[in-house]
Amino acid sequence: MNQQPLFDMEPAGRAAVEPTSLAARKGAEPGAAGTNGRVRPAESAPPDTRLVLGCDPGLSGAFALIHPSGTVEVADMPVRAARAKGQEIDWPGVRDVLRGWHPDHVYLEHVQPVGGQAKGARQGVTSVFKFGGAFHGMQAMLAALEIPYTLITAASWKRAMGLLGGEKDYARTRAMHAFPGQAALFKRKKDIGRAEAALLALAGEQKAGRGG
């Protein structure tokens, strides 16, 4: 198993930016898959070439790839029309994002609904079931692609980023400050998933002793 230990396990819970540097680092055009789409273990990646991905799972979630240079790339969660109604995650699209970026390690937000609550908002049984399906589906996808990952609770990464107890939308402001040259990636209200994905990746690296 490539899963790493949980951080602070508590009961409660593509917009391309630098495709040239990504291509140079991987020796291929951006978005090209490696052999069988598989990724080498994070431990073999030199610190100055380590690509870290943050994932905020769910239909309104996103991915954020942090480069060693401190720049970020983002991709909104791929979705498609569901057979019944509404939307569902487009898993082939998720696979393409992960294969295209070849992250060395992924920080995946681990959310546990308690008392009908998830991510600070009340949800019905159906919503909780769908969110749980997205989370476990993401774990399965990462395992299938052999990408090492670490689960990190919402409370843990928000505490590390100074967001615990604050307004949810403040994550966008925090992300804009963390990546001032790319603040436009987080300027819309619906970009909250991008912001949270980027910040949880930064928090994960800090906790692992690699961040500033």
C-alpha positions in Angstrom: 0.0 0.0 0.0 1.2 3.5 -0.8 -1.0 5.2 1.7 0.8 7.2 4.4 -0.4 7.6 8.0 -3.2 10.1 8.8 -2.4 13.5 10.0 -4.3 14.7 13.1 -7.1 12.2 12.8 -10.1 13.8 14.5 -13.7 12.7 14.7 -15.0 15.8 12.9 -13.9 16.4 10.4 -6.8 23.1 -15.7 -5.6 26.0 -15.7 -2.0 25.3 -16.8 0.6 27.7 -15.4 4.0 26.4 -16.2 3.7 23.6 -18.8 7.2 24.2 -20.0 8.8 23.5 -16.7 6.6 20.4 -16.2 7.6 19.1 -19.6 11.3 19.7 -18.9 11.1 17.9 -15.6 9.3 14.9 -16.9 11.0 14.8 -20.3 7.8 14.8 -22.2 5.0 17.1 -23.4 2.7 18.3 -20.6 -0.2 15.9 -20.2 1.7 12.9 -21.6 1.4 9.7 -19.6 4.3 7.7 -18.4 4.7 3.9 -18.8 1.3 2.5 -18.0 0.4 5.8 -16.4 2.4 4.7 -13.3 4.3 7.0 -11.0 7.5 6.4 -9.2 7.4 6.4 -5.4 7.7 9.8 -3.8 10.8 8.8 -1.8 12.8 8.5 -5.0 12.1 12.1 -6.1 14.8 14.6 -5.3 13.5 17.5 -3.1 14.1 20.0 -5.9 12.0 18.1 -8.4 9.2 16.8 -6.2 5.7 17.5 -7.5 3.0 17.6 -4.9 -0.7 17.4 -5.5 -3.5 18.5 -3.2 -7.0 17.0 -3.8 -10.3 18.4 -2.5 -12.6 15.5 -3.4 -16.2 15.9 -4.4 -18.2 17.4 -7.3 -17.1 20.9 -6.5 -13.6 19.9 -5.6 -10.4 20.4 -7.4 -6.7 19.4 -7.8 -3.7 21.7 -7.3 -0.2 20.8 -8.3 2.6 22.5 -6.4 5.9 22.8 -8.2 9.3 23.0 -6.5 9.5 26.6 -7.7 6.5 27.5 -5.6 4.1 27.9 -8.5 0.8 26.1 -8.8 -1.4 24.5 -11.5 -5.0 23.8 -10.9 -7.7 21.6 -12.4 -11.4 21.6 -11.4 -12.9 18.2 -10.6 -13.9 16.6 -13.9 -17.7 16.0 -13.8 -20.3 14.7 -16.2 -24.1 14.4 -16.3 -25.4 11.6 -14.1 -27.7 8.9 -15.5 -30.4 9.8 -13.0 -30.1 13.5 -12.4 -27.5 16.0 -11.5 -23.8 15.4 -12.0 -21.2 12.8 -11.0 -17.4 12.6 -11.1 -16.0 11.8 -14.5 -13.4 9.1 -13.4 -11.7 8.8 -16.8 -11.2 12.6 -16.6 -9.7 12.2 -13.1 -7.4 9.5 -14.4 -6.2 11.8 -17.2 -5.5 14.6 -14.8 -3.4 12.3 -12.6 -1.6 10.7 -15.4 -0.9 14.0 -17.1 0.7 15.6 -14.1 2.6 12.6 -12.7 2.6 13.8 -9.0 5.2 12.3 -6.8 2.8 12.5 -3.8 -0.8 13.4 -3.2 -2.4 14.9 -0.1 -6.0 13.9 -0.1 -8.5 15.6 2.2 -10.1 13.1 4.5 -13.6 14.2 5.7 -15.7 12.2 8.1 -19.4 13.2 8.3 -20.6 13.3 11.9 -24.1 13.9 13.0 -25.2 14.7 9.4 -22.4 17.2 9.0 -19.5 17.3 6.5 -17.1 20.1 5.8 -19.0 22.4 8.2 -22.4 22.1 6.4 -25.4 19.9 7.0 -26.0 17.2 4.4 -28.7 14.7 3.8 -28.0 11.0 3.6 -27.8 11.0 -0.2 -25.3 13.8 -0.2 -23.1 12.2 2.4 -23.2 8.9 0.5 -22.2 10.6 -2.7 -19.3 12.5 -1.0 -18.1 9.3 0.6 -18.2 7.6 -2.7 -16.1 10.4 -4.2 -13.5 10.1 -1.4 -13.2 6.3 -1.6 -13.2 6.4 -5.4 -10.3 8.8 -5.3 -8.4 6.5 -3.0 -9.1 3.6 -5.4 -7.9 5.7 -8.4 -4.6 6.7 -6.7 -4.0 3.0 -5.7 -4.7 1.8 -9.2 -2.2 4.4 -10.6 0.3 3.5 -7.9 0.6 7.1 -6.7 1.6 7.5 -3.0 -0.8 9.5 -1.0 -1.4 10.8 2.5 -4.8 11.5 4.1 -5.1 14.8 5.9 -8.1 16.0 7.8 -9.8 19.3 7.1 -9.2 20.4 10.7 -5.5 19.6 10.4 -4.7 21.5 7.2 -7.0 24.4 8.1 -5.2 24.8 11.5 -1.8 24.7 9.7 -3.0 27.4 7.3 -4.6 29.6 10.0 -8.1 29.0 8.7 -9.7 27.0 11.5 -12.8 28.7 12.7 -12.8 31.3 9.9 -15.1 31.9 7.0 -14.9 29.2 4.4 -14.3 31.7 1.6 -11.2 33.0 3.4 -9.3 30.0 1.8 -9.4 31.8 -1.5 -7.8 34.9 0.0 -5.2 32.8 1.7 -4.4 31.0 -1.5 -4.1 34.3 -3.3 -1.5 35.4 -0.8 0.3 32.1 -1.0 0.5 32.3 -4.8 0.4 36.1 -5.5 1.6 35.7 -9.1 -1.3 33.4 -9.8 -4.0 34.9 -7.7 -6.3 34.9 -10.8 -6.7 31.2 -10.4 -8.6 31.7 -7.2 -10.5 35.0 -7.9 -14.0 33.5 -8.4 -16.2 32.3 -5.6 -16.5 28.9 -7.2 -12.7 28.6 -7.1 -12.9 27.6 -3.4 -12.1 24.0 -4.3 -8.9 25.1 -6.1 -7.9 27.2 -3.1 -8.5 24.4 -0.6 -6.6 21.8 -2.7 -3.6 24.1 -2.9 -3.6 24.9 0.8 -4.0 21.4 1.9 -1.0 20.4 -0.2 1.0 23.2 1.4 -0.1 22.1 4.8 0.8 18.5 4.1 4.3 19.4 3.0 4.8 21.5 6.2 3.7 18.7 8.4 6.0 16.3 6.5 8.9 18.8 7.2 9.3 19.9 3.6 7.4 23.1 3.6 8.3 26.5 4.7 
